[in-house]
Amino acid sequence: MITNPILAEKDRVQMALAERAGYDVHKYSELIHQIVLDMQAQYGLKLNYVVRKDGIFQPLTQPAAGQAE
């Protein structure tokens, strides 16, 4: 496998997050989502998600904590 310092760091962080979530994909997703919301609030970013409901992608309308839409 081809590797470099950036990929090695990505793998290290993913493994740490997986361990923190107890290797539960739902908890892992919730953890990542919370990290994204925190970064949005901290850095003033606005990231758009879509939610797939019944096979149809729909925008997520929930703003980050402390951030107006």
VMD Tcl script that builds the backbone (N, CA, C; Angstrom):
set m [mol new atoms 207]
animate dup $m
set s [atomselect $m all]
$s set {name element resname resid chain x y z} {
  {N N MET 1 A 0.846 -1.175 0.000}
  {CA C MET 1 A 0.000 0.000 0.000}
  {C C MET 1 A 0.892 1.239 0.000}
  {N N ILE 2 A 0.523 2.210 -0.822}
  {CA C ILE 2 A 1.253 3.466 -0.870}
  {C C ILE 2 A 0.874 4.288 0.355}
  {N N THR 3 A 1.867 4.857 1.004}
  {CA C THR 3 A 1.599 5.672 2.182}
  {C C THR 3 A 2.507 6.900 2.182}
  {N N ASN 4 A 2.081 7.884 2.902}
  {CA C ASN 4 A 2.858 9.095 3.110}
  {C C ASN 4 A 2.432 9.659 4.459}
  {N N PRO 5 A 3.086 10.700 4.946}
  {CA C PRO 5 A 2.750 11.207 6.284}
  {C C PRO 5 A 1.293 11.646 6.437}
  {N N ILE 6 A 0.696 12.178 5.392}
  {CA C ILE 6 A -0.705 12.617 5.480}
  {C C ILE 6 A -1.628 11.414 5.626}
  {N N LEU 7 A -1.416 10.381 4.818}
  {CA C LEU 7 A -2.245 9.174 4.927}
  {C C LEU 7 A -2.021 8.464 6.259}
  {N N ALA 8 A -0.800 8.454 6.727}
  {CA C ALA 8 A -0.511 7.828 8.023}
  {C C ALA 8 A -1.257 8.551 9.143}
  {N N GLU 9 A -1.290 9.880 9.098}
  {CA C GLU 9 A -2.015 10.654 10.117}
  {C C GLU 9 A -3.522 10.414 10.016}
  {N N LYS 10 A -4.046 10.368 8.793}
  {CA C LYS 10 A -5.472 10.080 8.587}
  {C C LYS 10 A -5.821 8.721 9.198}
  {N N ASP 11 A -5.004 7.717 8.922}
  {CA C ASP 11 A -5.247 6.381 9.462}
  {C C ASP 11 A -5.176 6.378 10.985}
  {N N ARG 12 A -4.200 7.095 11.553}
  {CA C ARG 12 A -4.055 7.166 13.009}
  {C C ARG 12 A -5.282 7.792 13.650}
  {N N VAL 13 A -5.762 8.894 13.057}
  {CA C VAL 13 A -6.931 9.590 13.600}
  {C C VAL 13 A -8.177 8.726 13.453}
  {N N GLN 14 A -8.349 8.087 12.305}
  {CA C GLN 14 A -9.516 7.217 12.118}
  {C C GLN 14 A -9.521 6.077 13.136}
  {N N MET 15 A -8.375 5.500 13.380}
  {CA C MET 15 A -8.300 4.394 14.341}
  {C C MET 15 A -8.614 4.898 15.752}
  {N N ALA 16 A -8.100 6.069 16.108}
  {CA C ALA 16 A -8.379 6.633 17.436}
  {C C ALA 16 A -9.872 6.914 17.595}
  {N N LEU 17 A -10.503 7.442 16.550}
  {CA C LEU 17 A -11.940 7.721 16.615}
  {C C LEU 17 A -12.747 6.428 16.686}
  {N N ALA 18 A -12.330 5.411 15.946}
  {CA C ALA 18 A -13.022 4.120 15.987}
  {C C ALA 18 A -12.933 3.514 17.385}
  {N N GLU 19 A -11.764 3.584 17.986}
  {CA C GLU 19 A -11.602 3.068 19.352}
  {C C GLU 19 A -12.468 3.850 20.322}
  {N N ARG 20 A -12.482 5.178 20.167}
  {CA C ARG 20 A -13.285 6.037 21.053}
  {C C ARG 20 A -14.779 5.710 20.926}
  {N N ALA 21 A -15.198 5.326 19.719}
  {CA C ALA 21 A -16.600 4.991 19.487}
  {C C ALA 21 A -16.903 3.536 19.816}
  {N N GLY 22 A -15.921 2.809 20.305}
  {CA C GLY 22 A -16.139 1.401 20.628}
  {C C GLY 22 A -16.397 0.558 19.388}
  {N N TYR 23 A -15.861 0.986 18.250}
  {CA C TYR 23 A -16.004 0.290 16.966}
  {C C TYR 23 A -17.464 0.150 16.539}
  {N N ASP 24 A -18.302 1.048 17.012}
  {CA C ASP 24 A -19.721 1.086 16.634}
  {C C ASP 24 A -19.881 2.154 15.555}
  {N N VAL 25 A -20.345 1.746 14.374}
  {CA C VAL 25 A -20.417 2.676 13.240}
  {C C VAL 25 A -21.384 3.832 13.517}
  {N N HIS 26 A -22.438 3.581 14.269}
  {CA C HIS 26 A -23.385 4.658 14.583}
  {C C HIS 26 A -22.751 5.677 15.536}
  {N N LYS 27 A -22.072 5.178 16.554}
  {CA C LYS 27 A -21.384 6.083 17.481}
  {C C LYS 27 A -20.263 6.841 16.772}
  {N N TYR 28 A -19.553 6.150 15.865}
  {CA C TYR 28 A -18.483 6.781 15.084}
  {C C TYR 28 A -19.063 7.932 14.256}
  {N N SER 29 A -20.180 7.693 13.597}
  {CA C SER 29 A -20.824 8.735 12.788}
  {C C SER 29 A -21.268 9.911 13.649}
  {N N GLU 30 A -21.841 9.631 14.809}
  {CA C GLU 30 A -22.262 10.696 15.711}
  {C C GLU 30 A -21.064 11.503 16.190}
  {N N LEU 31 A -19.967 10.824 16.491}
  {CA C LEU 31 A -18.753 11.493 16.937}
  {C C LEU 31 A -18.207 12.416 15.840}
  {N N ILE 32 A -18.128 11.913 14.621}
  {CA C ILE 32 A -17.647 12.718 13.494}
  {C C ILE 32 A -18.564 13.909 13.275}
  {N N HIS 33 A -19.867 13.687 13.331}
  {CA C HIS 33 A -20.828 14.774 13.135}
  {C C HIS 33 A -20.627 15.864 14.189}
  {N N GLN 34 A -20.440 15.474 15.446}
  {CA C GLN 34 A -20.229 16.452 16.505}
  {C C GLN 34 A -18.931 17.227 16.297}
  {N N ILE 35 A -17.887 16.545 15.845}
  {CA C ILE 35 A -16.619 17.220 15.553}
  {C C ILE 35 A -16.812 18.254 14.458}
  {N N VAL 36 A -17.569 17.901 13.426}
  {CA C VAL 36 A -17.837 18.841 12.333}
  {C C VAL 36 A -18.627 20.042 12.841}
  {N N LEU 37 A -19.649 19.809 13.657}
  {CA C LEU 37 A -20.430 20.923 14.203}
  {C C LEU 37 A -19.565 21.846 15.054}
  {N N ASP 38 A -18.676 21.255 15.862}
  {CA C ASP 38 A -17.772 22.057 16.690}
  {C C ASP 38 A -16.828 22.893 15.826}
  {N N MET 39 A -16.304 22.298 14.764}
  {CA C MET 39 A -15.399 23.035 13.878}
  {C C MET 39 A -16.128 24.158 13.153}
  {N N GLN 40 A -17.374 23.903 12.763}
  {CA C GLN 40 A -18.164 24.961 12.122}
  {C C GLN 40 A -18.307 26.154 13.058}
  {N N ALA 41 A -18.641 25.872 14.302}
  {CA C ALA 41 A -18.826 26.946 15.272}
  {C C ALA 41 A -17.505 27.655 15.566}
  {N N GLN 42 A -16.433 26.889 15.718}
  {CA C GLN 42 A -15.142 27.465 16.079}
  {C C GLN 42 A -14.546 28.308 14.961}
  {N N TYR 43 A -14.680 27.864 13.719}
  {CA C TYR 43 A -14.013 28.542 12.607}
  {C C TYR 43 A -14.975 29.315 11.702}
  {N N GLY 44 A -16.262 29.334 12.056}
  {CA C GLY 44 A -17.226 30.066 11.249}
  {C C GLY 44 A -17.499 29.434 9.895}
  {N N LEU 45 A -17.355 28.134 9.814}
  {CA C LEU 45 A -17.599 27.425 8.563}
  {C C LEU 45 A -19.079 27.098 8.425}
  {N N LYS 46 A -19.509 26.878 7.212}
  {CA C LYS 46 A -20.867 26.391 6.976}
  {C C LYS 46 A -20.766 25.227 6.012}
  {N N LEU 47 A -20.916 24.021 6.539}
  {CA C LEU 47 A -20.865 22.820 5.725}
  {C C LEU 47 A -22.279 22.299 5.543}
  {N N ASN 48 A -22.602 21.881 4.346}
  {CA C ASN 48 A -23.945 21.393 4.056}
  {C C ASN 48 A -23.936 19.874 3.971}
  {N N TYR 49 A -24.856 19.279 4.662}
  {CA C TYR 49 A -25.061 17.841 4.620}
  {C C TYR 49 A -26.333 17.570 3.823}
  {N N VAL 50 A -26.469 16.354 3.396}
  {CA C VAL 50 A -27.743 15.893 2.867}
  {C C VAL 50 A -28.154 14.690 3.682}
  {N N VAL 51 A -29.441 14.508 3.819}
  {CA C VAL 51 A -29.972 13.370 4.545}
  {C C VAL 51 A -30.759 12.533 3.552}
  {N N ARG 52 A -30.409 11.276 3.457}
  {CA C ARG 52 A -31.111 10.397 2.532}
  {C C ARG 52 A -32.294 9.793 3.254}
  {N N LYS 53 A -33.482 10.188 2.823}
  {CA C LYS 53 A -34.706 9.704 3.439}
  {C C LYS 53 A -35.539 9.037 2.352}
  {N N ASP 54 A -35.849 7.783 2.538}
  {CA C ASP 54 A -36.619 7.020 1.546}
  {C C ASP 54 A -35.955 7.056 0.177}
  {N N GLY 55 A -34.615 7.033 0.162}
  {CA C GLY 55 A -33.898 6.996 -1.100}
  {C C GLY 55 A -33.731 8.346 -1.770}
  {N N ILE 56 A -34.180 9.410 -1.125}
  {CA C ILE 56 A -34.105 10.747 -1.711}
  {C C ILE 56 A -33.210 11.604 -0.827}
  {N N PHE 57 A -32.252 12.275 -1.429}
  {CA C PHE 57 A -31.379 13.149 -0.662}
  {C C PHE 57 A -32.077 14.474 -0.401}
  {N N GLN 58 A -32.052 14.895 0.851}
  {CA C GLN 58 A -32.666 16.153 1.247}
  {C C GLN 58 A -31.667 16.922 2.093}
  {N N PRO 59 A -31.660 18.259 1.979}
  {CA C PRO 59 A -30.700 19.038 2.781}
  {C C PRO 59 A -30.994 18.936 4.264}
  {N N LEU 60 A -29.936 18.956 5.054}
  {CA C LEU 60 A -30.050 18.997 6.496}
  {C C LEU 60 A -30.202 20.448 6.898}
  {N N THR 61 A -31.217 20.758 7.675}
  {CA C THR 61 A -31.503 22.159 8.007}
  {C C THR 61 A -31.112 22.505 9.426}
  {N N GLN 62 A -30.470 21.609 10.131}
  {CA C GLN 62 A -30.067 21.856 11.518}
  {C C GLN 62 A -28.749 22.644 11.544}
  {N N PRO 63 A -28.750 23.898 12.040}
  {CA C PRO 63 A -27.503 24.659 12.108}
  {C C PRO 63 A -26.620 24.174 13.245}
  {N N ALA 64 A -25.364 24.506 13.166}
  {CA C ALA 64 A -24.415 24.164 14.228}
  {C C ALA 64 A -24.789 24.927 15.489}
  {N N ALA 65 A -24.391 24.383 16.629}
  {CA C ALA 65 A -24.675 25.028 17.908}
  {C C ALA 65 A -24.092 26.439 17.921}
  {N N GLY 66 A -24.920 27.426 18.248}
  {CA C GLY 66 A -24.459 28.796 18.325}
  {C C GLY 66 A -24.269 29.460 16.991}
  {N N GLN 67 A -24.769 28.861 15.920}
  {CA C GLN 67 A -24.562 29.418 14.587}
  {C C GLN 67 A -25.917 29.575 13.902}
  {N N ALA 68 A -26.177 30.754 13.389}
  {CA C ALA 68 A -27.423 30.986 12.669}
  {C C ALA 68 A -27.323 30.403 11.270}
  {N N GLU 69 A -28.479 30.084 10.713}
  {CA C GLU 69 A -28.489 29.565 9.352}
  {C C GLU 69 A -28.271 30.610 8.316}
}
mol reanalyze $m
mol bondsrecalc $m
mol representation Tube
mol addrep $m
